Amino acid sequence: MEPIIQMKNIEKHFGSVIALNGVTIDFYPGECHCLLGDNGAGKSTFIKTMSGVHKPTNGEILFEGKPMHFEDPRDSINAGIATVYQDLAMIPLMSVSRNFFMGNEPVKRIAGIPFFDHERANETTMAEMRAMGINLRGPDQAVGTLSGGERQTVAIARAVHFGAKVLILDEPTSALGVRQTANVLSTVDKVRKQGIAVVFITHNVRHAMAVGDRFTVLNRGKTYGTAARGEITPEELQDLMAGGQELATLEGSLGGTV
C-alpha cells in the first residue's frame, strides 16, 4: 500500500527559531499513526504544516503521490485532510445538527428561496452519531450539554461525513475522564477501520498504545524514529519522550527513578 501523505525532510523556521528540523514521516490509509512528544517538541507546528496552516521552510510534502502546495487550510480540507483541534471549533449554544453542518449547510428551496434543510440535517446527524456509538437525546440538543468525549465524537463524525481521507486529531483525550477517553479511542478505531488515515497527536503513551499502529516520537523538532506496534514497549516510548539517554543519566545521578 502506498502512503497517502509523505512528509520528507520538513523544516519550519520562525525567524531564528527552528521548530522543525528535517522531519520525515509517511502516513498510510487505514492506519492510526501516533505522533508523540512533550510540550515544545514540534507536534503542533508539524500538523499545521501538514494541514496547510504553515508552509514548510524546506522539504517536500506529497499527497497521494503528488506534490502538495496548499495555499491555506481550506485547500487541505477540500483535498480531504481534516484537522480536529482541541478547541473543536464548535458553538456550545447551537444544536448538534447545526454544529455538524456548520459551513456545509444542506438547503432546500421553497418558491425558489433557499432554506436550511432541518429534516435532512437532523436525520444525517443522528445516523452518523449512532454509527460512532453515540445516542443523542435529539439532534436539537445543544452541543454545550454534551460531554467532552461526545463533542470530540461530533467533530470526528463531521470530518468523516464530509469525506476526510486523513484525520488529524490534536490531543483529543488530553482533558477527558476515563470513560470519555475510552469512547474517543473507540471512535478512532472505527474511523481507522473505514480506511481513513488517522494522525493521533498525544503525549499519553497509554492512549497511543490503545489504538496506534505506528508510533513516531518528536523531540525538539526532530524525530527519534518510527516503530510499528510490537516493535517498541510503552516504557521505551515514554523514555524517548522524556529525553532518552539524558533521563537515564539523570536517574543514575539521583540514585532512583525520575
Buried (B, 14 or more C-beta within 10 A) or exposed (E): EEBBBBBBEBBBBEEEEBBBBBBBBBBBBBBBBBBBBBEEBBBBBBBBBBBBBBEBBEBEBBBBEEEBEBEEBEBBBEBBBBBBBBEBEBEEEBBBBBBBBEEEBBEEEEEEEEEBBBEBBBEBBBEBBEBBEBEBEEBBBBBEEBBBBBBBBBBBBBBBBBEBBBBBBBBBBBEBEEEBBBBBBBBBEBBBEEEBBBBBBBBBBEBBBBBBBBBBBBBBBBBBEBBEBEEBEEEBBBBBBBBBEEBEEEBEEEEEEE
